[in-house]
Amino acid sequence: MIFSLNGKGLLRSENRACGSVPITILLDLARIHDWRPVLLHYSNSGDIAGDRARVVGYAAIAFFGDPSMQINRQTTINEEQGQALVKLARSAIEDAFRQKSHGYQMPECLKDEVLNARRGTFVTIKKNGRLRGCIGNISGDYSVIEGVRRNAMNAAFRDYRFSPLTEEELKDIQIEVSILTAPEQLSYNGPGELIKKLRPGKDGVIIRKGEAGATFLPQVWEQLPEPEDFLSRLCMKAGLGMDAWRGPGLNVMTYQVQYFEEE
C-alpha cells in the first residue's frame, strides 16, 4: 500500500503498522508533490533472534521527486491567475446570452506571458455538484486564454451528452478550469505493469486503439479511485470493451493538470 501511495487503504486494512496516521499523511504529501517511494532496506526481528514464528518488520523507504514534474512547475499558473481564468470562462458563457461582450476587463494577472503559451485546456461545468458539460483540447492548439474562452462555450452549448445550457441555469452552475501539461507516452508490458505505473489522483489518462480514443482528467480519480475501475470506464467511454485495457494494442499517454474552481 505504501508503494501504491494508498493511504486510505492503509487505514482501512487490518494492519499493525506503528504510526499508520502519520504514514498516511506522508503518502498524501507524496501524491501532492509527486514523490515516488523506493525501498532502501527491509529486515525483521527474526533476522537477529532467529525465531521467525512471530516477527516485527522494519523498512527504510525513501521518497524522491519526479524531475519532469519539477520542470512543469516552472510554468505553473498561480491561484490569482487561475481564479481570473474561471471568471473569464463564466464571462464568455454570459456574453453568449447577451449576444455581445459586457466588457470583461482583462486583469493584469492574465497578461502574463505564461498564459499566451499554447497548452491544452478543459472547462468543466457542474450543476448542483453533478456534471453539466465538459469539453477541452488535449493538444496545445490555442493559448491558455483563448482555449479557456473556446472551451467554456463548447462545454456550455456543444457537449453532445447534454442539452445546451440555459440562462436560467447560470445561477446554479459551478465552473472549473483545467490547464494540461503536454501528454507523454506511457510504456508498459502487460496490464499489471500498466496498473503499477498509473498515479491515481495525479495522472490524466489518454487511451487510443484504432480509431477509438478517450481521456479522463485526473479529477475523475475522485469518483473512480481504483485503477482497474478507472481504466474500464475509460475504455467504455472510448467505445471499447471494458476489458480492452487488459489486451494488446492499447496506446496509453498521461498528463497532469492544474485546475481551479469557482470560489
C-alpha positions in Angstrom: 0.0 0.0 0.0 2.9 2.4 0.7 4.3 1.8 -2.8 0.9 2.5 -4.4 0.5 5.6 -2.2 -2.7 4.2 -0.9 -3.0 5.9 2.4 -6.8 5.3 2.8 -6.2 1.6 2.1 -3.6 1.5 4.8 -6.1 2.9 7.4 -8.9 0.6 6.2 -6.9 -2.6 6.3 -6.3 -4.6 9.5 -2.6 -3.8 9.6 -0.5 -3.4 12.7 1.9 -0.8 11.4 3.1 1.6 14.0 2.2 5.2 13.1 -0.5 4.5 10.5 -1.8 8.0 10.6 1.5 9.8 10.1 2.3 7.3 7.3 -1.0 8.2 5.6 -0.2 11.9 5.9 3.2 11.2 4.3 1.6 9.3 1.4 -0.8 12.2 0.8 2.1 14.6 0.6 3.9 12.2 -1.8 0.9 12.3 -4.1 0.7 16.1 -3.9 4.4 16.6 -4.6 4.9 13.6 -7.0 7.3 11.8 -4.7 8.0 8.2 -5.6 8.8 5.6 -2.9 12.0 3.5 -3.2 12.8 0.6 -0.8 16.3 1.0 0.7 16.3 -1.9 3.1 13.9 -4.4 4.8 14.6 -6.8 7.6 12.6 -8.2 10.5 13.3 -9.3 14.1 13.8 -12.9 13.0 16.9 -12.0 11.2 18.5 -11.3 14.6 16.7 -13.5 17.1 16.3 -16.5 14.7 12.7 -17.1 15.7 10.5 -16.3 12.7 7.2 -17.6 14.1 6.3 -14.0 15.1 8.3 -11.1 13.8 8.3 -7.3 13.6 9.3 -5.9 10.3 11.4 -2.8 9.7 11.6 -1.0 6.4 13.6 2.0 5.2 11.8 3.8 2.4 13.0 7.0 0.6 10.7 9.3 -1.4 12.1 11.0 -4.5 10.6 13.8 -6.6 9.9 13.4 -10.3 12.2 15.7 -12.3 9.7 16.0 -15.1 7.1 17.4 -12.7 9.7 19.9 -11.4 10.1 21.2 -14.9 6.3 21.5 -15.2 6.2 23.6 -12.0 8.4 26.2 -13.6 5.4 27.3 -15.8 2.6 26.8 -13.2 -0.3 29.2 -13.0 -0.8 30.9 -9.7 -4.1 31.0 -7.8 -4.9 34.6 -8.7 -4.5 33.8 -12.4 -6.5 30.6 -12.0 -9.4 32.3 -10.5 -9.3 35.0 -13.2 -9.4 32.2 -15.8 -12.6 30.8 -14.1 -14.2 34.3 -14.3 -13.2 34.6 -17.9 -14.9 31.3 -18.6 -18.1 32.4 -16.9 -18.0 35.8 -18.7 -17.7 34.0 -22.1 -20.8 32.0 -21.3 -22.8 35.0 -20.0 -21.9 37.0 -23.1 -23.4 34.4 -25.3 -26.8 35.1 -23.7 -26.4 38.8 -24.1 -25.1 38.3 -27.7 -22.4 40.8 -27.0 -19.5 41.3 -24.7 -20.2 43.2 -21.5 -16.7 44.5 -21.5 -14.9 42.0 -19.2 -11.8 43.8 -18.2 -8.8 41.5 -18.5 -7.0 41.8 -15.2 -3.3 42.4 -15.1 -2.6 38.9 -13.9 -3.9 37.4 -17.2 -1.3 39.4 -19.2 1.5 37.2 -18.0 3.4 35.6 -20.9 2.8 32.1 -19.5 -0.9 32.4 -20.4 0.0 33.1 -24.1 1.6 29.7 -24.3 -0.2 27.1 -26.3 -1.4 24.4 -23.9 -4.3 22.0 -23.6 -7.3 23.3 -21.5 -10.6 21.9 -20.3 -13.6 23.6 -18.9 -16.0 21.6 -16.7 -19.5 22.8 -15.8 -21.3 21.3 -12.8 -24.8 22.0 -11.7 -25.6 21.2 -8.0 -22.5 19.1 -7.9 -23.3 17.0 -11.0 -21.7 17.2 -14.4 -23.5 19.5 -16.8 -20.8 19.8 -19.5 -17.1 19.2 -20.1 -15.1 20.0 -23.3 -11.5 20.6 -23.9 -8.5 20.2 -26.1 -5.5 18.0 -25.2 -3.1 19.4 -27.6 -1.9 23.0 -27.4 -3.9 24.4 -30.3 -4.6 27.7 -28.6 -3.1 29.9 -25.9 -4.4 29.3 -22.4 -6.7 32.3 -22.5 -8.1 31.5 -26.0 -8.6 27.9 -25.1 -10.5 28.7 -21.9 -12.8 31.0 -23.8 -13.5 28.5 -26.6 -13.9 25.5 -24.2 -16.3 27.4 -21.9 -18.6 28.0 -24.9 -18.2 24.4 -26.0 -18.9 22.9 -22.6 -22.0 25.1 -22.2 -23.5 24.7 -25.6 -21.8 21.9 -27.6 -21.4 18.9 -25.3 -23.5 16.3 -27.1 -24.2 14.5 -23.8 -26.3 17.4 -22.6 -28.8 19.9 -23.8 -27.4 23.5 -24.2 -27.1 25.4 -21.0 -30.0 27.9 -20.4 -29.7 31.4 -19.0 -31.8 30.4 -16.0 -29.2 27.8 -15.0 -26.4 30.3 -14.7 -27.0 30.9 -11.0 -26.8 27.2 -10.3 -23.7 26.2 -12.1 -20.1 25.9 -10.9 -17.2 26.3 -13.4 -13.8 24.5 -13.2 -10.9 25.2 -15.5 -8.1 22.7 -16.1 -4.7 23.5 -17.6 -2.8 20.5 -19.0 0.8 19.6 -19.3 1.9 18.0 -22.6 0.9 14.3 -22.8 3.7 11.8 -22.6 3.8 8.2 -23.8 3.4 5.6 -21.1 5.3 2.4 -22.0 4.3 -0.8 -20.2 4.4 -4.6 -20.6 1.0 -6.0 -19.8 -1.9 -4.9 -17.7 -0.2 -5.5 -14.3 2.6 -3.0 -15.2 0.1 -0.5 -16.5 -1.7 -0.5 -13.2 1.5 0.0 -11.3 2.7 2.9 -13.5 -0.5 4.9 -13.2 -0.6 7.5 -10.4 -4.2 7.8 -9.0 -5.1 11.4 -8.4 -2.2 12.7 -10.4 -2.4 11.4 -13.9 -4.9 12.3 -16.6 -5.0 9.3 -19.0 -5.5 9.1 -22.8 -6.2 5.8 -24.5 -6.3 5.1 -28.2 -6.9 1.9 -30.1 -7.5 2.1 -33.8 -10.0 4.9 -34.4 -11.3 4.8 -30.8 -10.0 7.1 -28.1 -10.9 8.9 -24.9 -9.5 10.7 -21.9 -10.2 11.2 -18.2 -8.9 14.2 -16.3 -7.1 13.5 -13.1 -10.1 14.7 -11.2 -12.0 11.6 -12.3 -9.9 9.5 -9.9 -12.1 11.1 -7.1 -15.0 9.1 -8.4 -13.0 6.0 -9.6 -10.1 5.6 -7.2 -9.2 2.0 -8.2 -7.1 1.8 -11.4 -9.0 -1.2 -12.7 -12.3 0.6 -12.5 -10.8 3.8 -13.9 -9.4 2.1 -17.0 -12.5 0.0 -17.5 -14.7 3.1 -17.5 -12.3 4.9 -19.7 -12.4 2.1 -22.2 -16.2 2.2 -22.2 -16.1 5.9 -22.8 -13.9 5.3 -25.9 -16.4 2.8 -27.2 -14.2 -0.2 -26.4 -14.9 -3.2 -24.3 -14.4 -2.6 -20.6 -11.5 -5.0 -20.5 -9.7 -3.6 -23.6 -7.0 -2.3 -21.3 -6.1 -5.8 -20.4 -5.3 -6.8 -24.0 -2.8 -5.8 -26.6 -2.8 -2.8 -29.0 -3.8 -0.1 -26.5 -1.8 3.1 -26.7 -1.7 5.0 -23.4 -0.5 8.5 -22.6 -0.6 10.5 -19.4 -0.6 14.2 -18.5 -1.1 16.3 -15.4 -3.2 19.3 -14.7 -3.6 22.4 -12.6 -7.3 23.0 -12.0 -9.2 25.9 -10.5 -12.8 26.0 -9.2 -15.1 28.9 -8.6 -14.7 30.3 -5.1 
